[in-house]
Amino acid sequence: MEEFSMRKIVLTTILTALCAVQIGCVVPIYSSSADTRTRQLIYVSEGYRHINGIWERVWGLELPDLATPYRTHGGVI
């Protein structure tokens, strides 16, 4: 029974260490150099900047609304 308990502790420790490395707790995600870190942050934020446009294209939010809230005369202008 003691062997199972020790194995469980070791596996939990290994899993915790792997998760900590993956999320940037132990090894930082960005560089410690200010210039390099700025370049990395700009590169990452450029990807986030396009999310709203992609969302609008996917859901068709940028298309004109066919049910206009104002009356049209229906003739040729």
C-alpha positions as CSV (number, residue, x, y, z in Angstrom):
1,M,0.0,0.0,0.0
2,E,2.9,2.3,0.8
3,E,4.3,1.7,-2.7
4,F,1.0,2.9,-4.3
5,S,1.0,6.0,-2.1
6,M,4.6,6.8,-3.1
7,R,3.8,6.3,-6.8
8,K,0.8,8.6,-6.5
9,I,2.9,11.3,-4.9
10,V,5.7,11.0,-7.5
11,L,3.2,11.1,-10.4
12,T,1.3,14.1,-8.9
13,T,4.6,16.0,-8.5
14,I,5.7,15.2,-12.1
15,L,2.3,16.3,-13.5
16,T,2.4,19.5,-11.4
17,A,5.9,20.3,-12.6
18,L,4.9,19.7,-16.3
19,C,1.8,21.9,-15.9
20,A,3.8,24.7,-14.3
21,V,6.3,24.7,-17.1
22,Q,3.5,24.7,-19.7
23,I,1.7,27.7,-18.3
24,G,4.8,29.9,-17.8
25,C,5.2,29.7,-14.0
26,V,8.6,28.2,-14.0
27,V,9.9,29.2,-17.4
28,P,8.7,32.7,-18.3
29,I,6.7,33.0,-21.5
30,Y,8.3,36.2,-22.6
31,S,12.0,37.2,-22.7
32,S,13.6,39.2,-19.9
33,S,15.1,41.7,-22.4
34,A,12.8,44.7,-22.7
35,D,13.3,45.1,-26.5
36,T,12.7,41.4,-27.2
37,R,9.7,41.3,-24.8
38,T,8.2,44.3,-26.5
39,R,8.6,42.7,-29.9
40,Q,7.0,39.5,-28.6
41,L,4.1,41.3,-27.0
42,I,3.4,43.3,-30.2
43,Y,3.4,40.1,-32.2
44,V,1.0,38.4,-29.9
45,S,-1.4,41.4,-29.7
46,E,-1.5,41.7,-33.5
47,G,-3.1,38.2,-33.5
48,Y,-5.7,39.3,-30.9
49,R,-6.5,42.5,-32.8
50,H,-8.1,40.5,-35.7
51,I,-10.4,38.4,-33.5
52,N,-13.3,40.9,-33.7
53,G,-13.2,41.1,-37.5
54,I,-13.1,37.3,-37.8
55,W,-16.0,37.0,-35.4
56,E,-18.1,39.5,-37.4
57,R,-17.3,37.7,-40.7
58,V,-18.1,34.2,-39.3
59,W,-21.5,35.3,-37.9
60,G,-22.3,37.7,-40.8
61,L,-22.5,40.8,-38.6
62,E,-20.8,43.0,-41.2
63,L,-23.4,42.3,-43.8
64,P,-26.2,44.9,-44.4
65,D,-29.4,44.3,-42.6
66,L,-32.2,43.5,-45.0
67,A,-35.0,44.5,-42.5
68,T,-34.3,48.2,-42.6
69,P,-35.8,50.2,-39.7
70,Y,-36.8,53.1,-42.1
71,R,-39.4,53.1,-44.9
72,T,-38.2,53.2,-48.5
73,H,-40.3,54.4,-51.3
74,G,-39.6,51.3,-53.4
75,G,-38.9,53.2,-56.6
76,V,-35.7,53.5,-58.6
77,I,-33.6,56.4,-57.5
